């Protein structure tokens, strides 16, 4: 093992207070010993009051003896990491009584970055991160009636939640709501576009009315970028990114790997929409970091942000000043209702020390039924990009190149039990969700990288994940891992579809349906009944590929994706209906293709009308005589049964101008009325006969 890896391990152990050094090996005595042997210690490198920052310079034989002795005490080993034989790598956490250990870890990383910067001749010269942001000022909500008029108070409901069925967001886990740009309460449609929420009364489809608009305008010069929203009763919650005063920051994701990136904060705004014509903002919160994802579980909003630590300039000129600046900005902060910014409490921050200390994942838990209660804030000094959320458990996934994970000397891969070497790995963190917050429990590292949230699943007390890995020789293939509650690997299936990668995944109880693609679309059926020994049961090859899989029944699965030939894709949109009644022999029962088109494969754009009727957004494209690109958008409604696919109709959205091409579309229904919605407005149709009932322009 190289000395720099050993030094990192020593420092990690010291920061976690896992060992107590004898007085002879204190920082002061080591420094004295190094100086006596002619070593050089950076005079600007100081030990924090409570933290332990030790820089070892192995320029004397006596110091090398100390390092070897410590290596024996810590049981630091060399060689390749074997994922299966070592089982899961459990990340250790450190609960902190104050911020000193966190600051020490970050300052140590900054010193490494400065040293690396000096070696690279100042590649990123001139990028400065700036100071921490200010609190979010409270601002009034702008409500304006549309030119179509507004609903008068006390209007008789023609459609109510108790009277008719209506569409809701298509979610991965029952009972766990996901944010979207459209929400539906059985009478009113709430649509988010261009930082504007349109609340439209759809009781009379022939005479729809925009009753109010919520403008998410700029605040004190900061630009808001709305992401998605939730509707829980009469509470509308909107999540936005807000540009920070830093604009851009210098950040590092791994040792010696640096980047310059835009800097954002996340703003949560909650509105009381009891009076649809006059929404009122009743809660706001600013959280450091760019919006990552969210869910609503049991009436509580769970919001995750990723706070990249804003490292100062990488030079020695103002090193001490920069260290002080970094100490002031290395802890994520938040404010509530425009109040003072406050740091997350140290005992609510976990140091997951298998990762480089360059960013946090911050979890915010807001009780939407009791907005006077303080939000429950937690953070982990780690990284993450995708989540899977059940009712009481959160899984967070992040990936990195295996070079930074492999423990061998000079190795840039990890190896599994089949002798396959990976160049990428996924870290998975498990958190428990309670009324008091979101708390870290355990973690694991597996080979390969996930596709999206549907690559992950919890079944009972087991966690399953499907990944695509890149072999050291460049060959790609897929695999499935099953982990227990302690995140230890208990089952594994590898070598699926060499040379291809996952394009869709869907866990359904004890079965996983997996789509991979290179030129054709293999649908794999994987039996997880014996979680210790997953088995590949069946495989179906056909042209094109599916990007989203939706269960219809125990025996039928719908695939939404791209059509093609045996030589690859052909530019068509395709719906496939798979018969999986025989796991060993899956079949494509039927398909429907549309030339020169593509589907919106965001699962939230998939609309379930009932158990057999579904809707999906389709984009038809063409080129005019001047070769200018043209696009139209609509909702396709189709039925599925054991007999195949039947298209009920195609319902166009409004198209007002060229700028309309940027609008994301959604379909919604209330009773027997289908609404095709985009940023230009709404068209209402009778689902039974496709008759246009009315339209409204925003």
ABEGO torsion letter per residue (X at the ends): XBAAAAAAAAAAAAAAGABBBBAAABAAAAAAAAAAAGBBBBAABBBBAABBBBBBBBABAAAAAAAAAAAAAAGBBBEBBBAAAAEBBBBBBBBBABAAAAAAAAAAAAAAAAAAAAAAGGAABGBBAEBBBBBBBBBBBBBBBBAAEBBBBGBBBABBAAABBBBBBBBABBGBBBBBABBBAGABBBBBBGGBBBBBBAABAABBBBABBBBBBBBGGBBBBBABBBBBEABBBBBBBBBBAAGBBBBBABBGBBBBBBBBBBBBBBBBAABAABBBBABBBBBBEBBABBBBBGGBBBBBBBBBBBBBBBBAAAAAAAAAAAAAAABBBBBBGGBBBBBBBAAABBBBAABBBABBBBBBBBBAABAABBBBBBBBBBBBABBBBBAABBBBBBBBBAAAABABBGBABBBBAAGBBBABBBBBBBBBBBAAEBBBABBBBBBEBBABAAABBBBEABBBBBBBBBBAAGBBBBBBBBBBAAGBBABBBBGBGBGBBBABBBBBEABBBBBBBAABBBBBBBBAABAABBBBABBBBBBEBBABBBBABAABBBBBBBBEBAAEBAGBBBBBBBBAABAABBBBABBBBBBGBBBBABAAABBBABAABBBBBBBBBBBBAAGBBBBBBBBBBBBBBAAEBBBAEBBBBBBABAAAAABBBBBBBBEABBBBBBAAEBBBBBAAAGBBAEBBBX
